[in-house]
Amino acid sequence: MEKGDAMKLSRLAVAATISVAVLALLFFFVLWRPNYFYRHANKEHEVTAEQVYNSKNLAGLEYLAKKGNAEAAWTLFMYHAFIHRPHTTEDDAIGRKWLELAAENGKPEAILELASVVQNEGGPKNCARAVALVRKALGLTHDARNIRSAKNYLATFKESPDCAGLIPETTESQTK
């Protein structure tokens, strides 16, 4: 082998090594971690809860909720119950208002949540209202999760002394 051929072979080996390294990096960033560039290139486009729930958006949601939009009322309830910080008792009262409105406008999830809140307040009158709310939610939903939740609520309510006699005993075939 001549000296010139050895140099060409050496350059070819370096080029091949660099090519393999580039392909390995491409594999890592494109195939194995496809969203790496997206996540790191779009940091300025990330949306925070503070941006979503700003005063302008909240005012729009309040307007829609007052016009009968159950989803808007449910979103406002979720904001006041779980997102807004620092959380105060005033938030509980405001959240309860939006929960009542969402339930009134037929949102099954809101009806079930309200049933749970009402039943936790205790007393036979509240238990009767909670059972009625769960039955209303069952009549409005076809979602399996809501149906399961409603049946679980009824089973829980049945164990409460305040609800004695409000929920009739059912056979297994009636609940399916």
C-alpha positions in Angstrom: 0.0 0.0 0.0 1.4 3.4 -0.9 1.5 6.4 1.4 -1.2 8.2 -0.7 -3.6 5.3 -0.5 -3.1 5.1 3.3 -4.0 8.8 3.6 -7.1 8.3 1.5 -8.1 5.3 3.6 -7.5 7.3 6.8 -9.6 10.2 5.5 -12.3 7.8 4.5 -12.3 6.2 8.0 -12.6 9.7 9.6 -15.5 10.6 7.3 -17.3 7.3 8.0 -16.9 7.9 11.8 -18.3 11.4 11.5 -21.2 10.1 9.4 -22.0 7.4 11.9 -21.9 10.0 14.7 -24.2 12.4 12.8 -26.6 9.5 12.1 -26.6 8.6 15.8 -27.4 12.1 16.8 -30.2 12.3 14.2 -31.6 9.0 15.5 -31.4 10.3 19.1 -33.1 13.7 18.4 -35.5 12.8 15.6 -36.5 9.2 16.1 -36.0 8.5 19.8 -37.0 12.0 21.1 -39.2 13.5 18.4 -40.6 16.3 20.5 -37.2 17.5 21.8 -36.9 20.3 19.4 -40.5 21.3 19.7 -40.4 21.5 23.5 -37.2 23.5 23.6 -37.9 25.7 20.6 -41.4 26.8 21.8 -40.8 27.7 25.5 -42.2 31.2 24.8 -45.4 29.6 23.6 -46.2 27.6 26.7 -49.6 28.5 28.2 -49.9 28.8 32.0 -53.0 28.7 34.1 -52.6 32.4 34.9 -52.8 33.1 31.1 -55.8 31.0 30.6 -57.7 32.2 33.6 -56.9 35.9 33.2 -59.6 38.5 34.1 -60.7 38.9 30.5 -61.2 35.2 30.0 -63.0 34.9 33.4 -65.3 37.7 32.4 -66.1 35.9 29.2 -66.8 32.7 31.0 -69.0 34.5 33.6 -71.0 36.0 30.7 -71.5 32.6 29.1 -72.4 30.9 32.3 -75.0 33.5 33.2 -76.5 32.9 29.7 -76.9 29.2 30.5 -73.7 27.7 29.3 -73.1 24.7 31.7 -69.5 24.2 30.5 -68.5 27.8 31.3 -70.1 27.5 34.7 -68.3 24.2 35.3 -65.0 25.8 34.3 -65.5 28.6 36.7 -66.3 26.2 39.5 -63.1 24.2 38.7 -61.1 27.5 38.7 -62.5 28.7 42.1 -62.4 25.2 43.7 -59.0 24.0 42.5 -56.9 26.5 40.6 -57.2 30.0 42.2 -54.6 30.6 44.8 -54.5 31.7 47.6 -57.7 29.8 48.2 -60.2 31.5 50.6 -63.7 30.7 51.9 -64.9 33.3 49.5 -63.6 31.1 46.7 -65.7 28.2 48.1 -68.8 30.3 48.1 -68.2 31.6 44.5 -67.3 28.1 43.4 -70.5 26.7 44.9 -72.5 29.3 43.0 -71.0 28.2 39.7 -71.4 24.6 40.6 -75.1 25.1 41.3 -75.5 26.9 38.0 -73.6 24.2 36.0 -75.8 21.6 37.6 -79.0 23.6 37.0 -78.0 23.8 33.3 -77.6 20.1 33.0 -73.9 19.2 33.2 -73.9 15.6 34.6 -70.4 16.0 36.2 -71.6 19.1 38.0 -74.8 17.4 39.2 -72.8 14.5 40.6 -70.3 16.9 42.3 -73.1 18.9 43.8 -74.8 15.7 45.0 -71.6 14.8 46.8 -71.3 18.3 48.3 -74.9 18.4 49.5 -74.7 14.9 51.0 -71.6 15.8 52.9 -73.5 18.7 54.5 -75.5 16.0 56.3 -79.1 15.6 57.3 -82.0 13.7 55.8 -83.2 16.7 53.8 -79.7 17.1 52.2 -79.5 13.4 51.6 -82.9 13.4 49.8 -81.7 16.2 47.6 -78.4 14.4 46.9 -80.2 11.2 45.9 -82.5 13.2 43.6 -79.5 14.9 42.0 -77.8 11.6 41.3 -80.9 10.2 39.7 -81.1 13.4 37.6 -77.5 12.9 36.5 -78.2 9.3 35.6 -81.1 10.4 33.4 -78.9 12.9 31.6 -75.7 11.0 30.9 -74.6 8.1 28.7 -71.0 8.3 29.7 -69.9 5.1 31.5 -67.7 7.1 33.9 -70.6 9.2 35.1 -72.9 6.2 35.4 -70.3 4.4 37.5 -69.8 7.5 39.6 -73.5 7.9 40.1 -73.9 4.2 41.2 -71.0 4.6 43.6 -72.6 7.7 45.1 -75.9 5.8 45.6 -74.1 2.9 47.2 -72.2 5.3 49.5 -75.4 7.2 50.3 -77.2 4.0 51.1 -74.7 3.4 54.0 -75.4 6.9 55.5 -77.9 6.9 58.4 -79.3 10.2 57.0 -80.4 8.4 53.8 -82.2 5.5 55.5 -85.1 4.4 53.4 -84.4 6.8 50.5 -82.7 4.3 48.3 -84.6 1.1 47.7 -82.8 -2.2 47.8 -82.2 -3.4 44.2 -81.3 -6.7 42.7 -78.2 -7.1 40.7 -80.2 -7.4 37.4 -81.8 -4.0 38.1 -78.5 -2.2 38.3 -77.1 -3.4 35.0 
